[in-house]
Structures are given as structure tokens and as C-alpha cells.
Amino acid sequence: MSRKNSWEAYTSKDLKALEQLCAGYREFLDNGKTERECVNTIVDDLEANGYRELDKLVKAGTQLKAGDKVYAVWMNKTVVIFNIGKRDITEGINILGAHIDSPRLDAKQNPVYEDEFHSFTLLDTHYYGGVKKYQWVTIPLALHGVVVKKDGTTIELNVGEDEDDPVFFISDLLIHLSQDQLEKKAAKVIEGEALDVIIGSKPFIFDKKATEDDKSKAKNILKKGILDILKKEYDIEEDDFVSAELEVVPAGKSREAGFDRSMILGYGQDDRVCAYPSYKALINTQDVDRTACCILVDKEEIGSVGATGMQSRFFENSVAEVLNLMGVSGDLALRRTLSKSAMLSSDVSSAFDPTYWDSFDRKNVAYLGEGMVINKFTGSRGKSGSNDANAEYLGHLRKIFDDNKVNFQTAELGKVDLGGGGTIAYILALYGMNVIDSGVPVLSMHAPWEATSKADIYEAYKAYVAFIKGATI
């Protein structure tokens, strides 16, 4: 049952392909720190590789046939991609599904304020997804997102990534005065309402025409200074924050890690480390037997809810549109297509951490460098909330991966009673299709900086290509 370390089997050709894939992945990470940025990057890549927008084809009444490649975007946060196969589409689709949202801090709707002691201007935030709040203090932070004005104009913000940009931060209490703080539980060391980002400390500078009376009557001059900058540099008024989506993320680019450069350290690898090889596997696979599909969705970190989450009907509607353009219509045909489909829910798994070895079942945990991970089930404790894949499906996948020399390992998230996690797998399983979780092991999952092995990314990519070509169940 043991699996060898993937690096031991690589030829020079493998190593070259691995490094090329991981260089592209790092660029994807750096350019896509929000779900909107990921979608923009992916769409550019799709267009460059001959994919056409589904909505335009629907409006034109263009018929689809084998070899056609289309994509659909929903609300700039979710994308579904199709490579039309040779076989009747109602015999099923081979689906890769990942999510492109990641834990972060979101600006509130009324976010900019000046503290009562008039020392800083701050951005009030609400954390998104499961985070250890203490990990987000005293690190450089960047601000990404959009501000939509009342006239419909969209202003895109990306501040903190260029070397000449300012960065932002959350302060922490100095160690010399932390005796009481250090007595608190880790969950309480930093409270959620304390995750407010310092964005300035200089007061508004009045022009020469201002009188002393004007100056004395002015309130919140620190906040006024920041709002003045936002107006001059970005044309953003304070009330524009009501219709804004601004995400606070770690500033800086992903990096190669280790003297041997075998790992990647970067923000947002859960789950972009699976999203990138998934959609690249689809783009790089030309002629397919069964229609292949890649779904990249939003909101997984908060339960796959909302119009852009996997629980939305967007995917189902997109499949219905594709069927219609192939001359197949009706609810029954849609149900048959989905029920006969097969899916790899491409999501990450926890990597064994020897520092915290007693949190894992060492016989059933993923190890960095030992290949793509298959999780038969996820969920919490007694498999609560899990998609528990069928043995027949596992047997089918084992043959596909072994025939294509994919190094893979099986794992659970951690010890049974410690907790758990979920993915989008159970949502697609509602259609009756075969679904299983498969992805890349991640060290320090949900931290501002996560670590992965280049070898595992490469093996996941190989697995996704093999699945697209070979899955028939």
C-alpha cells in the first residue's frame, strides 16, 4: 500500500515538464488572488486556445459538434468549460471540478473609519472562510477587488503587489505587554472584530484657502485624508463602498521553497493548486471520446452557497444550453446526461506535518511528494456531510491512473474525532453521478501562506489528463 516518492521516478523530460507546469501555476497564483482575477486569467487563456463563449453561440443559434470548445462565465466569479467529445453527450460527461475562492478578509460595507484616539485610519473587515485569525496580523497585506459606482462604472483595485505600491497591515500587541493576551486560547488571541486593517495615519492637509475656523470644525481628519486620496487617485467616494467587493489578501508573489526548490509557497493554493492543473488538463487535451468539462466555482469556503457557488443552477443550466445546441432537448435528456457523468472533485487534502504528527492517522494521510491524493470520503467525524465514493468507481480510477503511470495516494484529512472538512463533491453527487475527491496535499492549509510539492501538482495534472481521456463509468 506504500507509494514511492514521485521525484525518484522522474526522467529529465519529466522534470522539464514539471517545471514548466509549475512556473505557469505560480504565475496563475500571482495574477489570481481573487475569484474575479482567476476568471479573467482563465478566460484569456481559453480565448487564446480557441474556446468560444457559450452565450454568444446561443444567441447566434450556432450548433455544436465533436471537437468544439466552449465556455460560460457567471457573474465574473465562476466558469464552466466544455470540450465536446465524439460520443453521444447523453452517455455522460467527464467532469473536473475545483473552486477558486480562498480564505481572506473582506471589507465591510461601511469600512473606513478613524479610531477614537485619532491615531489611525482603518478598514473594517469580516473574515471569509475558515481562518486562524492570529495568522493574519503583522504581515504585509494587499487590497484587491472592485468598486461599482451608481452609474455602473466598475473600478478595479489592486494595491500592494507592485514594489512601488504601499501595503497594509493589522497590528499586534508587543510582547512586553502581552502577559494577559498570551493566557488566552488561540481562537481568542485575536478576535474577529480586531482584524481591522491599518490603511493610513496622516491627517488631511488643508489648502492655503482654508481658515482656522474651517480647520477647527473639521472632524475625522485622518479618515478625511484617506478619503481624499481615494477620490483623487481612484475616483472612489465613501458611499461607493456600499457596492464594492474588496478583498484583503497577503501581499507578495508566490515563491519556490527549499534549497532544492521542490515546493511552492504562496497564498490561495486551496484550491487554486487543483483549479490550475484541472483547466490546463482540459485545454491541453485535444480530441476526447466523452465530452470533457471543467467547473471552477466560487463560495466553496463558505458552503458553496449563493448564485456563484456550486449549489447554484449555473452548471446545470450550462449543460442544458450545450445539449440544446447539439440538438438534444428536454429535462429527461439533461437528467440522463448528468446521472451518467463521472467527476473528480479536484480539491486539496491535508499533508502530513511531522511537527503535529499526533493530529494524523499516519497510515491514512497524504505525504508531500508522494503523488495526487484520492479521498474516498471527507466530511466530519462520522463522515457527516461527505460524498462517500463507490468501490466500483475507485477500481475504475485505479486502473486509469496505473495505466498512465500516475503516482497517487489515498488519505483522510486527519484523525477521525478531530474535525474534518468538505468539498463540492456531494453537490454533484446529487445528480446520481460517480464523484470522488482528488487533489494535491497542502501544508499549512488555510494559512496566509500555504506550501505544496511541485511533484504532487505534476501528478495531479497527469491524473486529470488521464481521467479526461479514459473515464467511461
Protein Blocks (a to p, Z undefined) as FASTA:
>chain_A
ZZcdfklmpcfklmmmmmmmmmmmmmmmmmmmbfklmmmmmmmmmmmnopacfklmmmno
pacdehiacdddehhlaccdddddfbdfknopcdddddfbdcdddddfblbccdfklpac
cdddddedjddfklmgoiacddedddddfkopacdddehjamkbccdddddddfklmmmm
mmpcfklmpcfklmcccfbjbdcdddfklcfklmmmpghkllmmmmmmmmmmnopafklm
mmcccddddedddddedjklpaccdehkacmlmmmmmmmmmmmpmbdfbdcdddddehkl
noogajkbmkbmklmmmmmmmmmmnopacjklmmmmmmmpccddddddddddfklmmlpc
fklccdehiapaddfbgcehjlpaiacddfklmmmmmmmmmmnopacddddfbdfklncc
ddfklmmmmnopacdddddddehihiabdcddfklmmmmmmmmmmmmmmgcZZ
